[in-house]
Amino acid sequence: MGRVSRAYHLQHRTYKVFNQETKQNRQSSKKLLDQAFPSVSYSENAHIKVFGNKSPFDGDLVYWSERNSKLYDGKISKLLKQQNHTCGHCGHKLISFERIHLHHKDCNHSNWKKSNLIIVHESCHDYIHMSKASA
């Protein structure tokens, strides 16, 4: 059974269960179903083809960090390009082996100015906050 048919059967079964609830009708069940199974646009689901005979193990960190930046949108993608796909804390390339985080330099999460934001490795972000907690 393919992925699509499994997802359809799961969604259909969930709708039946929601619809059997005494407080639910078809419209409220459909609303719950849409919250439980949000639709994903094609662009979010699209696969980015690997160029030529590239491999994550070929040592071309620049290619892979730039390729992975295409998976992000908006501010993160722009910051990645601005930082030349390097971590704002340690300076190493941002590659797919470790998740990246958006760090607010002044620790004010409502301050979204470009000068206050940097992209860092997940481990660097943890280290930044550990060192601030002990200070």
N, C-alpha and C positions, 0 to 999 in steps of 0.2 A: 504494500500500500504506500503510495507516494505521500510526500509531506503535505501537499494541498488537500488531499482527501482526508488525511488524518486530522488536519486542522479543521476541515469542514465538519467532520463527524463529532469532534470535540465541541465545536461551537454549537452544532445542532442539539447535541445532548444537553449542553448547559442551558440552552434556550428552553428546552422541555422542562428541566428541573426548575428554572426560574418561573416558568408559566404555571407550574403546579402549586406554587405558593398561594395561599388563600388571599393574601393582600396584593397580589400582582395581577395585572391584566396584560394583554398582548403588548400594549404600548410601553408600559413600565418595564416589562421583561426585555423588550427590544432596547430600551435605554440602558438597562443594566448590562445587557450583552455587548452593546457598543463601548461601554466603559471597560468591560473585562477583556474585550478583543478589539483594541483600537486598530483602525486601518492604517497601513503603512504605505506611503507613496512609493512609486516605482523608483524615483531618484534616490530615496533612502535605502532601497533594497538592491540597487544596481551594483554590479561587480566591476571593479577596476582591473583591467587586464594588465598583466605583468609584461613589461617591455622585453622583447627578444628572449634571450636565454638567461635572464637575471635570476638570481637565487638569494634568499636571505642570508646564505652562508658564504657568498662570494666576496664579502668584505666591503662592498660599495655602500657605505653608510649614508652618503649624501643622497643617492637614488632612493633608498628605502625610507629615509626620514621625510624626503619630499613627497614620496608616494603616500605615506601614511598621513601627511597633512591634508590630503584630499578627502580623508575620511571625516574631517572636522569642518565645521562651518562658522561663518561670521567672525567674531572677535578672535577666537582661538586660531583659526586658519591665518588670519592677518598677522597675529602676534608671532605665530610660528615662522612665517616668512620674514617678518621684521627681525626676529632673533636668529635668522639663518638656521633654523631647525636645531638649535642648541638649547640646552637647559640654562635658564636664567640664573641658576645658583652655582652649579658645578662646571658648566661650560661644555659638557659632553653632548654628543649628538643624541637627539630624541628619536629612538627607533621603536619598533613594535613590541619589543620584549617587555617593556615596562609601560604602564599607564602614565599619562601625563595629567597634571593638575594645573588649574589656573590659580595663581597666588596673588592675593592683595597685599602689597608691600606694607601699607599702613594698618593692616588687619581690620579695616573698616569694609565690611562686605556690601555696604550700600554705595561705596565710592567706586564707580565703574570707569573712571578716567583712564585713558590709555597709559598715562605715565605711572599709574598705580598698579598696573597689572603686568605679571610676567608668567611665562609658561615654564614649569619645572617638572622633573621626574616625580613620581609618587613618593619615592624614598627620600628625595631631597626636600619635598614639602613636609614630610613627617619630621625630618631633621631640623628644618627651620623652626617649626612650632615647638619641638622638644627643647631647643636651645633658648627660645623665648620664655618657655615656662620655667626653666631653671634659673633664668637671669633675674 
